[in-house]
Amino acid sequence: MKKAAIIYWTKTGNTKKVADAIKEGFEAVGFDVSYLRVEEAKGLDYFDYDLVCIGFPSYEWSTPRPMTIFLRTNLAKQRKEGLVKASAPKVPGKNALIFCTYSGPHTGINEAIPAGLYAGQFFEHIGFTVLDEWYVLSEFHGHDKASTIGKMGDIRGKPTKEDLMKIKEDTLNLAKSL
Ligand SMILES: Cc1cc2nc3c(=O)[nH]c(=O)nc-3n(C[C@H](O)[C@H](O)[C@H](O)COP(=O)(O)O)c2cc1C
């Protein structure tokens, strides 16, 4: 049975909705899923999984502090263990998926891409293959202007049920490809 870990951080719930949809997708194809808030994932060994999924909102086009600390703490430990090697040779069968929710009020998806690529580097450095980065447009809760007249227009209610169904479907397809 293939194993996936879903590790996420959320403040206003958008990223959790995406994490839930991803979990449903994996479970539908019979994956063994560990589903953890980042606070619960201390000490988790990425190498115990076929696929590690990391989710967070974009905060100032980067990862929010709790996620940054998690990623950096793990990398420091992996470095000590000699897992960060010159030229980052690929470790067969070890994969990562990055998912990032964002509202893009100023420059759209460009506010999320740097965060997704940054998070992916923590995996590429230890030889994981980053299968994809998923950027999910989401309401900016508590900020009406950013949710209605920002670069992405009216994003209230996002991610919608349909958006989440699509994420579940994409997860199913990704899981089947492993
Ligand atoms: C402190 C803070 C900073 C944010 N910075 C950005 C940003 O730079 N770019 C962006 O697109 N969205 C930004 N957002 C919006 C969130 O990324 C977005 O609403 C996200 O979906 C929230 O995720 P959550 O509900 O899982 O906490 C910010 C939100 C907060 C609270």
The ligand as an SDF file (V2000), in Angstrom:
LIG
                    3D

 31 33  0  0  0  0  0  0  0  0999 V2000
   -0.7350   37.9270    7.1310 C   0  0  0  0  0  0  0  0  0  0  0  0
   -1.2470   37.5440    5.7720 C   0  0  0  0  0  0  0  0  0  0  0  0
   -0.4590   37.7450    4.6630 C   0  0  0  0  0  0  0  0  0  0  0  0
   -0.9200   37.3970    3.3910 C   0  0  0  0  0  0  0  0  0  0  0  0
   -0.1280   37.6260    2.3060 N   0  0  0  0  0  0  0  0  0  0  0  0
   -0.5630   37.2740    1.0710 C   0  0  0  0  0  0  0  0  0  0  0  0
    0.2570   37.5090   -0.0710 C   0  0  0  0  0  0  0  0  0  0  0  0
    1.3510   38.0380    0.0020 O   0  0  0  0  0  0  0  0  0  0  0  0
   -0.2130   37.1340   -1.2740 N   0  0  0  0  0  0  0  0  0  0  0  0
   -1.4290   36.5180   -1.4210 C   0  0  0  0  0  0  0  0  0  0  0  0
   -1.7670   36.1710   -2.5500 O   0  0  0  0  0  0  0  0  0  0  0  0
   -2.2320   36.2880   -0.3520 N   0  0  0  0  0  0  0  0  0  0  0  0
   -1.8260   36.6580    0.8740 C   0  0  0  0  0  0  0  0  0  0  0  0
   -2.6210   36.4200    1.9690 N   0  0  0  0  0  0  0  0  0  0  0  0
   -3.8960   35.7500    1.7590 C   0  0  0  0  0  0  0  0  0  0  0  0
   -3.8100   34.2690    2.0710 C   0  0  0  0  0  0  0  0  0  0  0  0
   -2.6810   33.6860    1.4520 O   0  0  0  0  0  0  0  0  0  0  0  0
   -5.0480   33.5210    1.5730 C   0  0  0  0  0  0  0  0  0  0  0  0
   -6.2270   34.1340    1.9420 O   0  0  0  0  0  0  0  0  0  0  0  0
   -4.9990   32.0780    2.0380 C   0  0  0  0  0  0  0  0  0  0  0  0
   -5.8870   31.2890    1.2930 O   0  0  0  0  0  0  0  0  0  0  0  0
   -5.3210   31.9380    3.5090 C   0  0  0  0  0  0  0  0  0  0  0  0
   -5.1520   30.5890    3.8540 O   0  0  0  0  0  0  0  0  0  0  0  0
   -5.7830   29.9380    5.1640 P   0  0  0  0  0  0  0  0  0  0  0  0
   -7.2680   30.2100    5.1220 O   0  0  0  0  0  0  0  0  0  0  0  0
   -5.4660   28.5020    5.0370 O   0  0  0  0  0  0  0  0  0  0  0  0
   -5.1510   30.5660    6.3460 O   0  0  0  0  0  0  0  0  0  0  0  0
   -2.1980   36.7980    3.2380 C   0  0  0  0  0  0  0  0  0  0  0  0
   -2.9920   36.5900    4.3690 C   0  0  0  0  0  0  0  0  0  0  0  0
   -2.5290   36.9620    5.6140 C   0  0  0  0  0  0  0  0  0  0  0  0
   -3.4260   36.7480    6.8040 C   0  0  0  0  0  0  0  0  0  0  0  0
  1  2  1  0
  2  3  1  0
  2 30  2  0
  3  4  2  0
  4  5  1  0
  4 28  1  0
  5  6  2  0
  6  7  1  0
  6 13  1  0
  7  8  2  0
  7  9  1  0
  9 10  1  0
 10 11  2  0
 10 12  1  0
 12 13  2  0
 13 14  1  0
 14 15  1  0
 14 28  1  0
 15 16  1  0
 16 17  1  0
 16 18  1  0
 18 19  1  0
 18 20  1  0
 20 21  1  0
 20 22  1  0
 22 23  1  0
 23 24  1  0
 24 25  2  0
 24 26  1  0
 24 27  1  0
 28 29  2  0
 29 30  1  0
 30 31  1  0
M  END
$$$$
